[in-house]
Amino acid sequence: MLTSADIKNIIQEYVGTLTSSVTVTYPQVVNLYVVSNQTVDNGYTLTLTTGVSGSASAVIPPGQQATLVCDGTNFFNANTVQAGATTLSLINGTVTTPAI
């Protein structure tokens, strides 16, 4: 279980090699977290929870990062747009009204 001091760092990075699936229990505090799972991909999972029975937890695959909001009970994915997106959509323009 993480302590209140541990969660003062809203950016959390997990590294190393997991030997089994790991569940990290966060204190029941409303907060925003950016969590990066940089563990070796050997089939084990990293799960974040508040430990409240029936609450929503977050599973972050190895090599992935998630921005999460905790309401003190549940973890919610706050990712809406991924950085580095390469798609751009434009309306059809004309000579007198170009799209750009």
N, C-alpha and C positions, 0 to 999 in steps of 0.2 A: 504494500500500500504506500502510495506517495504521501508525503506530508504537506502541510500548508506551505512550508519553505520550498519544497520541490516544485510546487505549481506556480510559484512566483515567476518562474521562467515559462512564459506562455509558448515558447518555441521548444519543443521536445524532440530529441533525436535518439533513436534506439539503434545500436550497432552491435555487431558480434555475430556469433553463431548460436541459434537457438537449438537446444537439445530436446525440446518438447514445446507444445503450444503454450503461450504465456498470456495470462490475463493480468493487466495492470489496473489496480483499483485507485481511482482518483477520489479526493475528498469531495463531498457533496457541496460544491461551490459553483455559483454561476460564473462562467468564464468563457473566453475564446482561446482555443489552442491551435497551434500549427504543429502537427505531429508527422515526423518523417521516420519511416521504418527502413533503415539501411542494414538490416540483418541479412545474413546469407539465406538465399531461397532454397531451403531444404524440405519444404512441404509443411512447415509449422506456421502457425498463425500468431499474430499479435492482436489482442483484443483489449479495448479500453472500456471500462465500466465504472459506475459509481458504487456498485455493490448492492444497489437497491433491487429487491426482487421484482421481476417483471419490467425493469427499465430497459430502454434502448441502449445498446452498446455499439461500439464502432470496431470494425475489423479492418486493419490496414495491411495490405499485402506487402511482402518484401519489395524494396525498391520503389515504393510509392509514398506519397505525401498527401495529407488531408488537412483541411482547415475545418475545425469542429467547434460547435457551440454546445456548451453544457448548460442546461437549465437548473442544475443542482441535482437532477435525477437522471436525465436522459442525455445522450450524445446525439447531435444532429449534424449532418454534413452541410457545411456552409460554402462549399465550392460551387460557384455559379459559372465562372469562365476560367478556363485553363490558360495560364500564361503561355505565350508563344503560339497562339492559334494562327493557322496559316490560311484560313478561308476568309474571303471578303466577298460579300454579296452587294451588288449595286442594282439600281433600277435601270431599265433600258433608257438611254439618253438619246437626244436628237442633236442636230447641229446647233439649233437655237437654245436648247435646254440640255446641256451635257449632264451626265450622271456625276461627274467629278468637276 
